[in-house]
Amino acid sequence: MNNTSSWNDFFAGNATILTEFTVALATVAWLYILRQRPKDKE
């Protein structure tokens, strides 16, 4: 049963990709929310 080591390698290899994907998704969501806000201050 050597599953844990392979899972650890998998998560270690994809940690950076997952982090960048999360940051990109949060940025897109933030920009979307800002665009949906009513522009009172102009």
Residue frames relative to the residue before (quaternion, step in Angstrom):
aa qw qx qy qz dx dy dz
M 1.0000 0.0000 0.0000 0.0000 0.00 0.00 0.00
N 0.1510 0.8049 -0.5533 0.1523 3.56 0.18 1.26
N 0.2529 0.8133 -0.4896 0.1869 3.54 1.07 0.75
T 0.6291 0.5817 -0.3486 0.3800 3.57 0.98 -0.84
S 0.6581 0.5123 -0.3281 0.4436 3.60 0.91 -0.84
S 0.6626 0.4946 -0.3177 0.4641 3.59 0.95 -0.80
W 0.6348 0.5149 -0.3294 0.4727 3.57 1.05 -0.72
N 0.6402 0.5169 -0.3300 0.4627 3.59 1.01 -0.79
D 0.6470 0.5029 -0.3222 0.4740 3.59 0.98 -0.79
F 0.6327 0.5437 -0.3296 0.4421 3.56 1.00 -0.81
F 0.7020 0.4521 -0.2704 0.4792 3.57 0.85 -0.98
A 0.6323 0.5280 -0.3386 0.4547 3.60 1.03 -0.72
G 0.6820 0.4867 -0.2947 0.4595 3.58 1.00 -0.76
N 0.7588 0.3782 -0.2011 0.4906 3.58 1.05 -0.70
A 0.3977 0.7352 -0.4791 0.2678 3.61 1.22 0.05
T 0.6795 0.4851 -0.3010 0.4608 3.59 0.88 -0.91
I 0.6512 0.5119 -0.3185 0.4610 3.58 0.95 -0.88
L 0.6606 0.5084 -0.3096 0.4574 3.56 0.95 -0.88
T 0.6459 0.5171 -0.3224 0.4599 3.58 0.99 -0.82
E 0.6711 0.4897 -0.3054 0.4653 3.59 0.87 -0.92
F 0.6362 0.5251 -0.3294 0.4594 3.59 1.03 -0.76
T 0.6519 0.5115 -0.3139 0.4635 3.58 0.99 -0.83
V 0.6521 0.5057 -0.3125 0.4705 3.58 0.95 -0.87
A 0.6580 0.5046 -0.3143 0.4621 3.58 0.92 -0.86
L 0.6551 0.5109 -0.3113 0.4614 3.57 0.96 -0.85
A 0.6532 0.5054 -0.3122 0.4694 3.58 0.99 -0.84
T 0.6382 0.5267 -0.3315 0.4532 3.59 1.02 -0.77
V 0.6559 0.5028 -0.3105 0.4696 3.57 0.93 -0.89
A 0.6544 0.5088 -0.3148 0.4623 3.58 0.96 -0.86
W 0.6477 0.5208 -0.3177 0.4563 3.59 0.99 -0.85
L 0.6606 0.4909 -0.3099 0.4761 3.59 0.94 -0.87
Y 0.6322 0.5314 -0.3325 0.4553 3.59 1.02 -0.76
I 0.6545 0.5006 -0.3110 0.4736 3.58 0.96 -0.86
L 0.6489 0.5158 -0.3261 0.4545 3.58 0.94 -0.83
R 0.6696 0.4916 -0.3076 0.4640 3.60 0.99 -0.76
Q 0.6651 0.5067 -0.3060 0.4552 3.60 1.11 -0.61
R 0.5517 0.6192 -0.4038 0.3861 3.60 1.21 -0.37
P 0.5018 -0.6321 0.4903 0.3289 3.60 -1.05 0.69
K 0.3454 -0.7561 0.5208 0.1943 3.55 -0.83 1.00
D 0.0277 -0.8135 0.5800 -0.0314 3.56 -0.01 1.31
K 0.7342 0.3857 -0.2238 0.5120 3.57 1.04 -0.77
E 0.3354 0.7251 -0.5440 0.2565 3.57 -0.11 1.28
